[in-house]
Amino acid sequence: MSLIIDTKHLAKDYVMGDMIVHALRDAHVQIQAGEFVAIMGPSGSGKSTFMNLIGCLDRPSGGKYFLNGQDVSSLNDDQLADIRNKYIGFVFQTFNLLPRTSAIKNVELPLMYAGVKNRAERAKQALEEVGLGQRIHHKPNELSGGQQQRVAIARAIVNNPVLILGDEPTGNLDSRTAEEIMALFQDMNRKGKTVVIVTHEEDIARHCKRIIRFKDGRILHDGPVEDPVDARDILRHMPDPDEVITADFAV
Amino acid sequence: MNFSDSIVSALRAIMANKLRSALTMLGVVIGVGSVIAMIGIGEGTKQKSLENIQIMGSNMLTVMPNWRRGGVSGGPTDNPTLKEEDIVTLKREVPMINTITGVVQRRMSSRNGNKTHFTQVVGAEPQVALIRNATKMWQGSWYTFEDEAMSERKCVLGFTVYQELFGDGMAEGARIRIGNQNFDVVGVIAYKGGSGMWNPDDQIYVPLSTAKTRLMGKTNLDQIMMQTSNSDLMIVTQGQVEDALMATRKNASGEPLFRVMNQGDIIAQMETQTKLLSMLLAGIASVSLLVGGIGIMNIMLVSVTERTREIGLRKAIGARRETILAQFLLESTVMCVVGGTIGILLGLGSVAFVAQALKVPPVVNTQAIILAFGFSALVGLFFGLYPALRASSLQPIQALRYE
């Protein structure tokens, strides 16, 4: 197996007024290809900072970071943009789709920046993969939260990256939709994608194969998940969303 | 990402944010349009005024009583008057006068049937037609020297008066009322295209003797008009006219009781007026330009948050700095060009419209177009690029979390 993520003494400091906040200190993390990792911890624990660093959305204050064997801590902004475009797919808590722009155009964006030719075709494929083949021309405001997140996932996978990063990808969704999104992530993972998500919900984290816990900017615990939950099983036993509403009225 | 991709995505961004784009373009449209319209109308008015002078007559000198000096220090010598004998003096003393006539005038009402028109009635000898370039007739002919000698009640109508009283019918031979007397229309002067206070179309000419004795009861002249034989020697002629009149028409302290105006003076007077108008319009235009610019700025600044997040996202999924700058530059350029074009068309349209309504020539001032377009485009480009310039140098995560 090859190493996708390899961090050595990774650190991030923020200057706030005359104080220096050590958001992340001395993080050693190695993630192999094909892993499904949850990053957990309370707010301010450094989990999001870590996520932004391994996603090349921010620059470390110290330490080294090797992505897919390449030392990315020394790259300039444009090289980092290319790295993000080629190797990483992002899924955000707030979806971050371009407003008033159709699903397929949103999914095409990374392909456009990559300079790919048959964009529409590949974007359509990606949308079909996340189960939105029927809604490719809908705009974000015409889609439910879960559907918007599916568009975001399609956008994340369309460039065929080695790493998919989810920053609280289920944070804005109800539990059933969250489960559906987790099923999608698990599906990607089974197909060989390395997936790393940040979450503060134990239920969500238990879908992953490994959990790294942060506290006060340091790694507190790093270990495998015993018997991970399969989202498909849970969905099978979940009541239909319509029935849930009926049950609410019954009470 | 190639150039056509950039164009397409810029257009898509404009179309996706129709309101924002429309408001931005509106700023450019207002700025450019108003400047072109205002400057065009101002220039047109100016040109028209100068044309009016040419219509009024060429090589013309006018002597008027100098009311400003007269009647102040008292005494009968201070009463500024012009009399028939002055014409005799001028004819004798100034050989370069081609034709000369005394003029009396008064604003009076004229009536044909149930149509009335209040207008300037000018009493002048028939040679006034030469002096005022009014020999081209629409109907009939001028009254004659015989009519002048006999103090006949005959009149020649300016074209505007004719239209007011007769529509487009036959006026020659008709009888109209001027004041409370009947006059026979002998001719209508062809349209000259004047406007404003000096409109040569809005006048009725009657023989000088008729006007003095029968219509207005004046013994003195209001003006003496003459045409000189040589336009290059206008100033010399003017000096001779002044010298000839100074012998009799001065007050006790030796100041002239008359003044002589040549066309240059009238042109200068008119230019001062039209310049004021032009400056006023230019002022209004610059305010519109400023308002348009502020409009562009507001829209762009209001959307900075949204746009900064958009840039964060675009960077997160792999857009390079120059790609983002190119996109925003293109977006702003397209909006400025489209808005500017609409503004130019609207401006030209209103110039054409107003020019027709005011009967002034439509004038297009290229400098004004370039200036207005340049200013609006600069404002548009700067504030269009502003969020991109700021956000593209942020780390993607900072731009994504911008509030």
Interface residues (C-beta under 8 A of the other chain):
Chain A: N52 G55 L57 D58 R59 D77 D78 A81 D82 R84 N85 K86 F90 F92 N96 L98 P99 R100 T101 K105 L109 P110 M112 Y113 A114 G115 R155 N159
Chain B: M1 N2 D5 S9 R12 A16 N17 E306 R309 E310 L313 R314 K315 A316 I317 G318 A319 R320 R321 E322 T323 Q395 P396 I397 Q398 L400
